[in-house]
Amino acid sequence: MSGRGRRAVPPPPDHHVEPPLAPDGLVVTVVNKAGYKKEYDFADLPVPERIQRSLAALFAAQSRRWTSHGTAKFNWQKLLVFTRFLSQLESPPNDLDELSAATLKRWRTTHVSTNTGKATLRAVHALLKQDPRLASGPVADELARRIPTVKPSKRSYEEAERGRVLLAAQRQFRSAWLRIRENTCLLENWRADGLVKGSREWRLGKVLDQLSRTADVPRTVLPSGTTTVTNHRLLGGRNPEKTWSRLFLTRMELTALAVLLTDRFAWNLSIYDRMPTPTTVPSAGETASVTYQVQVEKRRAGGGRWFSTENITDFGADSPGRLITQALEATAHGRALAARLVPGTDLLMVARMHRHGVHQDMDRPRPVGLLTFGVSQDDATYWAEIHRLAGSPFQRTRRTTVTREGRPLQHTQGTHQSVYVLPDERVQVTSQGVFEAGALEALKQAQAVVFAGHVTNAPDPAHQETATADCEDETTSPWPAPEGGCGANFLLCLACRNAHVHPGHHPRLAHLHQQLQSLQSVLPEHAWRERWCDHLLRLEDLRDKVGAAAWNVALAKVDDNDRALVQLLVQGELAP
């Protein structure tokens, strides 16, 4: 069985896979997951033919693992940078076996200081390591050197920045959704014969019916050969909002929807190209809400882990699922038309193009007529430009959502910490208060388990003796009793600023320290920590203040009175 639950079917007997490297040894053909081909001619590289052939062979061998033209293009561009570097050397090598360690050191120094350079080094070195001629020696050692990790350059949005992005997206998408909803109601009334025949609304309904079936309104061909909108007075104009976008989203409106989805769910931009239409799942005991099951594709997760599902519920205006409901309504006509034109097509993110265009990115779904699917990087960049934003909003919006949620979303815990949280400048700034509070809390806890009194050389007659120390003033105790005086257990005397310990106390306290250590080995961990741990830590802090040598000498001076008092303290039978 395949990873998707379908039975594997063997290929026909005459099936064979064309090798990626052409017979001339210079052209490599890369086939993406959809089966489309793209050729790379290594004769175009500015290096001698022998190096061209060597690089083409390595590129072809590595391309067998690639599933997208984007990966091939990325590696081709890095090879182009490398060959340009070689062509500018005083004595360019004729083949890869003539590469020297000095040349690779110079190559590394040129690129290792930037993120783009690190990516270039990593791609080129991975390719060169496959050549058996470079598997040993100084060149192999240079290729094996660790390349520093690329530092994430993206920063999550400040709240004001995020507000501007969301406001632009909400205004654009909501306007489109209301427009499509209004025209859909009119079309449904026309199809149900609920309009007066011949009225303006009836004639609009007839135009909308053709629009839903063809993705365009009726047009008239002029004598000059150009076309014009036939019913432009009825429709109120010739612009898209008055004509074909009455039932279809534009590419920029679809991009605005994607921005809102990313802010809500932290989905990657590439997910929208192939996201199937969400299905509804039963909601136990619920009649006023609907739960959608959304399939999310994560290609970087590795084979067998590409797909996951998320259940998202629409239970009101501010619920996460309400945006899914609106997305389904806004794309309903586009999805229905795409399914009629190409049966089996069932993608959520569909928009109507202004005109037929040339499909160049074969990694993305091909258009169906005038309908296009997903959001390209060019769409994202152009959307940001028209809204006067600094660059595509998707990576920063995703980063903002992940850091705001504070948990992994479509990625591992390690990626969450190393890529999204720790390097993010805004997180670092906002975390300073948390770190400060944590440090103060740690200091407070540390101070709570140290000896808080005074170490003296002799007793003071004005002080009152207790079981563990001499008390300077019980009326100012941190633990006052309701009837006056000190209400603390005698073990807490060591945590009080009024306590004074002199050499006469050392034998008893050293013996108490010894007994508490014995208790630790026999009591359950939770009971030990709750009852005795802090007292032992204070005694150890006092021992450090007194000195280990004096402490050990005091142990030899323990008498029966000290043992009796310590036993009562440990048994909890001494009242303050």
Phi, psi and omega per residue, in radians:
M1 nan 2.574 3.082
S2 -1.404 2.956 3.138
G3 -1.107 -0.335 -3.127
R4 -1.700 0.095 3.068
G5 1.546 0.224 3.105
R6 -1.854 2.501 -3.112
R7 -1.197 2.294 3.133
A8 -1.216 2.373 -3.139
V9 -1.954 2.202 -3.140
P10 -1.164 2.606 3.118
P11 -1.210 2.812 3.106
P12 -1.101 2.761 -3.078
P13 -1.029 -0.568 -3.096
D14 -1.568 0.154 -3.097
H15 -1.250 2.409 3.028
H16 -2.624 2.641 -3.118
V17 -1.745 2.224 3.110
E18 -1.208 2.346 3.099
P19 -1.129 2.495 -3.111
P20 -1.179 -0.451 -3.100
L21 -1.631 2.157 -3.130
A22 -1.166 2.786 -3.138
P23 -0.985 -0.502 -3.135
D24 -1.326 -0.132 3.088
G25 1.306 0.184 -3.074
L26 -2.131 -0.300 -3.097
V27 -1.972 2.227 3.111
V28 -1.997 2.292 3.122
T29 -1.872 2.149 3.132
V30 -1.867 2.239 3.135
V31 -1.869 2.163 -3.116
N32 -1.488 -3.113 -3.069
K33 -1.067 -0.538 -3.136
A34 -1.439 -0.083 3.118
G35 1.634 0.075 -3.139
Y36 -1.478 2.567 -3.058
K37 -1.872 2.606 3.059
K38 -2.525 2.297 -3.069
E39 -1.779 2.545 3.077
Y40 -2.209 2.051 -3.085
D41 -1.682 1.912 -3.094
F42 -1.319 -0.153 3.037
A43 -1.190 -0.264 3.130
D44 -1.417 -0.183 -3.119
L45 -1.329 2.467 -3.042
P46 -1.438 0.924 3.120
V47 -2.405 2.881 3.126
P48 -1.015 2.741 -3.033
E49 -1.052 -0.617 -3.120
R50 -1.105 -0.701 3.074
I51 -1.199 -0.668 3.100
Q52 -0.979 -0.801 -3.110
R53 -1.192 -0.682 3.132
S54 -1.128 -0.786 3.119
L55 -1.154 -0.646 3.125
A56 -1.105 -0.699 3.138
A57 -1.148 -0.751 3.112
L58 -1.142 -0.736 3.137
F59 -1.091 -0.752 -3.132
A60 -1.127 -0.724 -3.139
A61 -1.129 -0.705 -3.126
Q62 -1.275 -0.521 -3.066
S63 -1.169 -0.290 3.136
R64 -1.116 -0.372 -3.133
R65 -1.653 -0.095 -3.083
W66 -1.536 2.542 3.128
T67 -2.074 0.050 -3.121
S68 -2.443 2.634 3.039
H69 -1.215 -0.446 3.124
G70 -1.081 -0.727 3.099
T71 -1.123 -0.757 3.130
A72 -1.104 -0.757 -3.137
K73 -1.098 -0.713 3.133
F74 -1.051 -0.849 -3.123
N75 -1.182 -0.609 3.101
W76 -1.121 -0.754 3.135
Q77 -1.114 -0.638 3.102
K78 -1.207 -0.647 3.071
L79 -1.145 -0.639 3.110
L80 -1.093 -0.704 3.083
V81 -1.102 -0.736 -3.116
F82 -1.144 -0.762 -3.116
T83 -1.219 -0.566 3.045
R84 -1.132 -0.667 3.073
F85 -1.076 -0.783 -3.140
L86 -1.123 -0.662 -3.084
S87 -1.189 -0.339 -3.110
Q88 -1.635 0.002 3.098
L89 -1.253 2.733 3.110
E90 -1.095 -0.686 3.113
S91 -2.278 1.485 -3.110
P92 -1.091 2.466 3.101
P93 -1.233 2.649 3.109
N94 -1.547 -0.376 3.104
D95 -2.682 2.981 -3.064
L96 -1.132 -0.526 -3.128
D97 -1.228 -0.147 3.080
E98 -1.644 0.004 3.062
L99 -1.142 2.412 3.116
S100 -1.929 2.780 3.095
A101 -1.083 -0.613 3.123
A102 -1.104 -0.700 3.113
T103 -1.104 -0.751 -3.128
L104 -1.218 -0.565 3.062
K105 -1.113 -0.754 3.117
R106 -1.117 -0.717 3.098
W107 -1.056 -0.778 -3.134
R108 -1.127 -0.810 -3.116
T109 -1.032 -0.582 -3.109
T110 -1.191 -0.511 -2.956
H111 -2.082 -0.240 -2.957
V112 -1.276 -0.201 -3.042
S113 -1.506 -0.136 -3.121
T114 -2.174 2.772 3.102
N115 -1.097 -0.752 3.122
T116 -1.106 -0.710 3.118
G117 -1.121 -0.703 3.109
K118 -1.093 -0.729 3.099
A119 -1.110 -0.663 3.105
T120 -1.130 -0.806 3.109
L121 -1.030 -0.783 -3.083
R122 -1.116 -0.733 -3.128
A123 -1.194 -0.806 -3.094
V124 -1.193 -0.748 -3.132
H125 -1.130 -0.657 3.097
A126 -1.062 -0.624 3.120
L127 -1.260 -0.818 -3.077
L128 -1.156 -0.546 -3.137
K129 -1.091 -0.342 -3.121
Q130 -1.374 -0.229 -3.140
D131 -1.393 2.113 -3.098
P132 -1.090 -0.403 3.136
R133 -1.250 -0.287 -3.121
L134 -1.924 0.390 -3.047
A135 -1.512 -0.134 -3.128
S136 -2.608 2.881 3.119
G137 1.623 -3.063 -3.114
P138 -1.039 -0.618 3.125
V139 -1.127 -0.746 3.110
A140 -1.091 -0.683 3.112
D141 -1.104 -0.688 3.133
E142 -1.184 -0.699 3.119
L143 -1.173 -0.455 -3.107
A144 -1.467 -0.138 -3.135
R145 -1.060 2.454 -3.123
R146 -1.169 2.344 3.073
I147 -1.725 2.198 -3.101
P148 -0.960 2.600 3.125
T149 -1.155 2.468 3.086
V150 -1.179 2.265 3.126
K151 -1.470 2.152 3.107
P152 -0.975 2.222 -3.075
S153 -1.726 -0.140 -3.100
K154 -1.471 2.550 3.131
R155 -2.166 2.380 3.114
S156 -1.145 2.784 -3.091
Y157 -1.294 2.482 2.841
E158 -1.182 2.803 -3.050
E159 -1.043 -0.663 3.137
A160 -1.175 -0.706 3.117
E161 -1.127 -0.802 3.113
R162 -1.043 -0.690 3.130
G163 -1.055 -0.710 3.135
R164 -1.151 -0.723 3.139
V165 -1.122 -0.830 -3.109
L166 -1.157 -0.668 3.131
L167 -1.083 -0.764 3.116
A168 -1.088 -0.768 -3.122
A169 -1.202 -0.731 -3.121
Q170 -1.123 -0.762 3.137
R171 -1.078 -0.769 -3.072
Q172 -1.234 -0.821 -3.098
F173 -1.239 -0.737 -3.118
R174 -1.080 -0.702 3.095
S175 -1.050 -0.746 3.130
A176 -1.162 -0.748 -3.122
W177 -1.090 -0.758 3.112
L178 -1.133 -0.663 3.121
R179 -1.112 -0.817 -3.124
I180 -1.184 -0.667 -3.141
R181 -1.120 -0.762 3.138
E182 -1.094 -0.792 -3.131
N183 -1.240 -0.523 3.080
T184 -1.150 -0.732 3.093
C185 -1.058 -0.722 3.121
L186 -1.126 -0.751 3.131
L187 -1.113 -0.727 3.139
E188 -1.131 -0.670 3.081
N189 -1.129 -0.670 3.131
W190 -1.146 -0.764 -3.127
R191 -1.195 -0.432 3.119
A192 -1.609 0.167 -3.134
D193 1.024 0.647 -3.129
G194 -1.695 0.176 -3.120
L195 -2.078 2.626 3.112
V196 -1.211 2.150 -3.081
K197 -1.091 2.309 3.137
G198 1.606 -0.212 3.136
S199 -1.281 2.923 3.137
R200 -1.042 -0.749 3.141
E201 -1.124 -0.656 3.134
W202 -1.133 -0.754 3.132
R203 -1.158 -0.644 3.050
L204 -1.108 -0.704 3.118
G205 -1.066 -0.659 3.124
K206 -1.152 -0.714 3.094
V207 -1.130 -0.730 3.137
L208 -1.121 -0.582 3.105
D209 -1.100 -0.777 3.077
Q210 -1.139 -0.683 3.124
L211 -1.046 -0.739 -3.116
S212 -1.170 -0.483 -3.106
R213 -1.557 -0.389 -3.026
T214 -2.202 -0.153 -3.072
A215 1.238 0.274 3.089
D216 -2.677 2.715 3.093
V217 -1.472 2.867 3.100
P218 -1.027 2.432 3.137
R219 -2.273 2.655 3.133
T220 -1.982 2.358 3.113
V221 -1.530 2.126 -3.139
L222 -1.416 2.815 3.123
P223 -0.968 -0.487 -3.126
S224 -1.324 -0.144 -3.110
G225 1.709 -0.217 3.093
T226 -1.443 2.887 -3.137
T227 -2.016 2.721 3.085
T228 -2.448 2.783 -3.141
V229 -1.223 2.166 -3.049
T230 -1.146 -0.775 -3.033
N231 -1.869 0.738 -3.010
H232 -1.130 -0.550 3.099
R233 -1.229 -0.711 3.109
L234 -1.109 -0.723 -3.090
L235 -1.353 -0.376 3.131
G236 1.637 0.187 3.104
G237 2.683 3.100 -3.108
R238 -1.905 -0.090 -3.091
N239 -1.281 2.821 -3.070
P240 -0.964 -0.683 -3.113
E241 -1.064 -0.486 3.138
K242 -1.635 -0.216 -3.059
T243 -2.044 -1.839 -2.959
W244 -1.260 -0.418 -3.119
S245 -1.445 0.138 2.994
R246 -1.081 -0.488 -3.117
L247 -2.134 -0.071 -3.053
F248 -2.292 2.542 3.023
L249 -1.320 2.562 2.959
T250 -1.442 2.956 -3.141
R251 -1.116 -0.626 3.129
M252 -1.257 -0.595 3.073
E253 -1.199 -0.657 3.067
L254 -1.136 -0.648 3.080
T255 -1.112 -0.712 3.093
A256 -1.067 -0.712 3.077
L257 -1.063 -0.752 3.139
A258 -1.101 -0.641 3.096
V259 -1.079 -0.764 3.140
L260 -1.142 -0.704 3.112
L261 -1.138 -0.674 3.119
T262 -1.145 -0.729 3.121
D263 -1.135 -0.575 -3.097
R264 -1.428 -0.735 -2.982
F265 -2.068 -0.073 3.121
A266 1.076 0.636 3.094
W267 -1.393 2.590 3.076
N268 -1.220 2.679 3.105
L269 -1.039 -0.696 -3.085
S270 -1.142 -0.362 -3.119
I271 -1.092 -0.594 -3.009
Y272 -1.215 -0.357 -3.131
D273 -1.125 -0.614 -3.014
R274 -2.230 0.384 -3.127
M275 -1.283 2.044 3.106
P276 -1.157 2.788 3.078
T277 -1.089 2.216 3.128
P278 -1.025 2.534 3.076
T279 -1.851 2.758 3.119
T280 -1.643 2.509 3.104
V281 -2.137 2.659 -3.104
P282 -1.077 2.449 3.046
S283 -1.886 1.917 -3.041
A284 -1.046 2.112 3.077
G285 1.252 0.153 -3.094
E286 -1.978 2.329 3.078
T287 -2.079 -0.362 -3.088
A288 -1.693 0.055 -3.131
S289 -2.284 2.840 3.101
V290 -2.349 2.403 3.139
T291 -1.930 2.235 3.135
Y292 -1.786 2.466 3.013
Q293 -1.832 2.008 -3.061
V294 -1.874 2.258 3.101
Q295 -1.642 2.175 -3.098
V296 -1.963 2.246 -3.140
E297 -1.753 2.223 -3.127
K298 -2.205 1.567 -3.002
R299 -1.190 -0.450 -3.115
R300 -1.397 -0.081 -3.100
A301 -1.284 -0.265 3.136
G302 1.774 2.841 -3.095
G303 -1.008 2.400 3.130
G304 1.444 -0.137 -3.121
R305 -2.217 0.463 -3.083
W306 -1.281 -0.512 -2.960
F307 -2.064 2.449 3.001
S308 -2.471 2.841 3.142
T309 -2.127 2.583 3.083
E310 -2.232 2.359 3.067
N311 -1.679 2.134 -3.062
I312 -2.229 2.189 -3.021
T313 -1.863 2.365 2.999
D314 -1.736 1.826 3.129
F315 -2.136 0.225 3.110
G316 2.862 -3.137 -3.017
A317 -1.076 -0.645 -3.083
D318 -1.726 0.155 -3.092
S319 -1.389 2.703 3.139
P320 -1.020 -0.633 -3.074
G321 -1.281 -0.235 -3.129
R322 -1.108 -0.628 3.105
L323 -1.165 -0.606 3.073
I324 -1.139 -0.738 3.100
T325 -1.032 -0.809 -3.140
Q326 -1.161 -0.637 3.097
A327 -1.113 -0.703 3.099
L328 -1.115 -0.716 3.138
E329 -1.180 -0.709 -3.087
A330 -1.244 -0.454 -3.092
T331 -1.852 0.105 -3.024
A332 -1.021 -0.826 -3.093
H333 -1.202 -0.665 3.095
G334 -1.113 -0.751 -3.134
R335 -1.171 -0.698 3.137
A336 -1.134 -0.744 -3.140
L337 -1.170 -0.727 3.117
A338 -1.071 -0.679 3.127
A339 -1.182 -0.567 3.097
R340 -1.268 -0.721 -3.099
L341 -1.242 -0.734 3.110
V342 -2.294 1.625 -3.105
P343 -0.932 2.416 -3.118
G344 1.724 -0.247 3.109
T345 -1.255 2.175 -3.086
D346 -2.597 1.170 3.135
L347 -1.954 2.426 -3.063
L348 -1.230 -0.832 -2.946
M349 -1.546 1.577 -3.094
V350 -2.175 2.434 3.113
A351 -2.389 2.874 3.110
R352 -1.794 2.221 3.117
M353 -1.335 2.754 3.090
H354 -1.183 -0.604 3.140
R355 -2.763 2.898 3.081
H356 -1.077 2.355 3.133
G357 -2.263 3.011 3.118
V358 -1.499 2.224 -3.134
H359 -1.521 1.934 -3.062
Q360 -1.839 -0.578 -3.114
D361 -1.547 1.704 -3.071
M362 -1.342 -0.099 3.060
D363 -1.388 -0.328 3.135
R364 -1.710 2.743 3.138
P365 -1.007 2.463 3.128
R366 -1.293 2.546 3.097
P367 -1.082 2.696 3.025
V368 -2.024 1.806 -3.055
G369 1.097 -2.148 3.109
L370 -1.614 0.111 -3.085
L371 -1.715 2.396 3.110
T372 -2.168 2.709 -3.020
F373 -2.123 2.459 3.069
G374 1.359 -3.015 -3.102
V375 -2.253 2.121 3.138
S376 -1.488 2.910 3.070
Q377 -1.121 -0.594 3.084
D378 -1.124 -0.686 3.079
D379 -1.057 -0.771 -3.110
A380 -1.106 -0.737 -3.129
T381 -1.153 -0.773 -3.122
Y382 -1.164 -0.659 3.112
W383 -1.063 -0.730 3.120
A384 -1.123 -0.660 -3.125
E385 -1.141 -0.782 -3.080
I386 -1.236 -0.364 3.092
H387 -1.769 0.151 3.078
R388 1.005 0.821 3.082
L389 -1.849 2.720 -3.099
A390 -1.527 1.462 3.057
G391 1.561 2.925 3.130
S392 -0.950 2.352 -3.055
P393 -1.496 -0.117 -2.906
F394 -1.229 -0.843 -3.115
Q395 -1.109 -0.761 -3.122
R396 -1.217 -0.630 3.096
T397 -1.146 -0.765 3.109
R398 -1.068 -0.793 3.132
R399 -1.070 -0.714 3.136
T400 -1.095 -0.750 -3.132
T401 -1.149 -0.751 -3.122
V402 -1.095 -0.797 -3.127
T403 -1.238 -0.534 3.109
R404 -1.215 -0.726 3.131
E405 -1.239 -0.551 3.111
G406 1.270 0.431 3.122
R407 -2.649 2.779 -3.138
P408 -1.105 2.403 3.065
L409 -2.264 1.927 -3.092
Q410 1.050 0.448 3.060
H411 -2.711 3.010 -3.058
T412 -1.404 2.917 3.110
Q413 -1.099 -0.677 3.123
G414 -1.094 -0.770 3.093
T415 -1.123 -0.686 3.124
H416 -1.004 -0.785 -3.091
Q417 -1.332 -0.832 -2.978
S418 -1.395 -0.509 -3.057
V419 -1.790 -0.659 -3.013
Y420 -1.754 -0.766 -2.974
V421 -1.559 -1.067 -2.990
L422 -1.083 -0.733 -3.100
P423 -1.413 -0.167 -3.005
D424 -1.271 2.151 -3.075
E425 -1.122 -0.691 -3.120
R426 -1.170 -0.679 3.106
V427 -1.115 -0.700 3.141
Q428 -1.085 -0.732 -3.126
V429 -1.176 -0.833 -3.093
T430 -1.227 -0.342 -3.117
S431 -1.473 -0.176 -3.092
Q432 -1.035 -0.703 3.109
G433 -1.133 -0.656 3.119
V434 -1.153 -0.778 3.130
F435 -1.086 -0.715 -3.136
E436 -1.111 -0.774 3.130
A437 -1.120 -0.673 3.114
G438 -1.149 -0.712 3.123
A439 -1.130 -0.726 3.125
L440 -1.148 -0.665 3.106
E441 -1.154 -0.717 3.102
A442 -1.103 -0.708 3.104
L443 -1.112 -0.712 3.136
K444 -1.101 -0.742 3.133
Q445 -1.170 -0.680 3.121
A446 -1.124 -0.724 3.134
Q447 -1.181 -0.445 -3.116
A448 -1.264 -0.297 -3.083
V449 -2.051 0.515 3.027
V450 -2.045 2.767 3.078
F451 -1.182 2.090 -3.007
A452 -1.715 -0.097 -3.072
G453 -1.591 -2.558 -3.054
H454 -2.197 2.419 3.036
V455 -1.692 2.101 -3.097
T456 -2.132 2.936 -3.116
N457 -1.610 -0.310 -3.084
A458 -2.686 2.701 3.117
P459 -1.223 2.712 3.090
D460 -1.921 2.116 -3.105
P461 -1.012 -0.414 -3.111
A462 -1.363 -0.210 -3.113
H463 -1.562 2.632 3.122
Q464 -1.651 2.303 -3.099
E465 -1.392 2.413 3.023
T466 -2.098 -3.052 -3.101
A467 -1.249 -0.371 -3.077
T468 -2.159 -0.317 -3.098
A469 -2.819 3.135 3.015
D470 -1.773 2.377 -3.067
C471 -1.756 2.230 -3.137
E472 -1.328 -0.693 -3.077
D473 -2.844 1.772 -3.096
E474 -1.293 -0.252 -3.128
T475 -1.304 -0.281 3.106
T476 -1.908 0.548 -3.120
S477 -1.154 2.515 3.016
P478 -1.178 -0.245 -3.126
W479 -2.188 1.202 -3.075
P480 -1.160 2.536 3.078
A481 -1.481 2.646 -3.128
P482 -1.014 -0.599 -3.109
E483 -1.574 0.101 -3.127
G484 1.823 2.789 -3.116
G485 1.440 -2.836 -3.088
C486 -1.732 2.353 -3.127
G487 -1.902 0.251 -3.058
A488 -1.524 2.659 2.958
N489 -1.105 2.611 -3.089
F490 -1.078 -0.436 3.090
L491 -1.147 -0.489 3.125
L492 -1.344 -0.110 3.072
C493 -1.003 -0.591 -3.112
L494 -1.218 -0.238 3.098
A495 -1.720 0.053 -3.049
C496 -1.757 2.449 -3.140
R497 -1.221 -0.264 -3.133
N498 -1.505 -0.069 -3.068
A499 -1.383 2.472 3.060
H500 -2.254 2.202 -3.140
V501 -2.009 2.203 3.118
H502 -2.112 3.044 -3.079
P503 -0.964 -0.454 3.109
G504 -1.139 -0.402 3.120
H505 -1.505 -0.327 -2.960
H506 -1.026 -0.792 -3.130
P507 -1.036 -0.793 -3.119
R508 -1.106 -0.748 -3.108
L509 -1.251 -0.612 3.088
A510 -1.150 -0.687 3.094
H511 -1.164 -0.697 3.084
L512 -1.070 -0.734 3.105
H513 -1.038 -0.739 3.137
Q514 -1.126 -0.714 -3.126
Q515 -1.204 -0.658 3.110
L516 -1.162 -0.617 3.062
Q517 -1.107 -0.648 3.104
S518 -1.163 -0.684 3.112
L519 -1.077 -0.625 -3.100
Q520 -1.033 -0.555 -3.081
S521 -1.397 -0.235 -3.065
V522 -2.007 -0.368 -3.096
L523 -1.532 2.637 2.997
P524 -1.024 2.604 -3.037
E525 -0.998 -0.812 -3.079
H526 -1.147 -0.646 3.133
A527 -1.200 -0.707 3.113
W528 -1.059 -0.839 -3.085
R529 -1.134 -0.706 -3.078
E530 -1.211 -0.620 -2.983
R531 -1.795 -0.676 -2.904
W532 -2.119 -0.340 -2.982
C533 -1.009 -0.836 -3.100
D534 -1.075 -0.668 -3.140
H535 -1.142 -0.707 3.119
L536 -1.127 -0.707 3.130
L537 -1.116 -0.636 3.099
R538 -1.171 -0.682 3.119
L539 -1.144 -0.665 3.114
E540 -1.187 -0.620 3.071
D541 -1.164 -0.692 3.080
L542 -1.121 -0.702 3.108
R543 -1.039 -0.727 3.120
D544 -1.107 -0.620 3.134
K545 -1.251 -0.678 -3.139
V546 -1.288 -0.673 -3.082
G547 1.963 2.354 -3.091
A548 -1.077 -0.649 -3.103
A549 -1.128 -0.844 3.133
A550 -1.109 -0.602 3.133
W551 -1.139 -0.763 -3.132
N552 -1.193 -0.646 3.082
V553 -1.111 -0.668 -3.121
A554 -1.122 -0.523 -3.128
L555 -1.081 -0.574 -3.133
A556 -1.290 -0.199 -3.087
K557 -1.799 0.152 -3.121
V558 -1.169 2.300 3.114
D559 -1.987 -3.126 -3.077
D560 -1.107 -0.618 3.131
N561 -1.114 -0.742 3.089
D562 -1.066 -0.766 -3.116
R563 -1.108 -0.713 -3.137
A564 -1.129 -0.755 3.138
L565 -1.138 -0.730 3.140
V566 -1.127 -0.691 3.109
Q567 -1.081 -0.722 3.106
L568 -1.151 -0.676 3.102
L569 -1.094 -0.783 -3.108
V570 -1.173 -0.616 3.137
Q571 -1.403 -0.121 3.125
G572 1.284 0.448 -3.062
E573 -1.715 0.006 3.103
L574 -1.702 2.057 3.068
A575 -1.489 2.666 3.124
P576 -1.155 nan nan
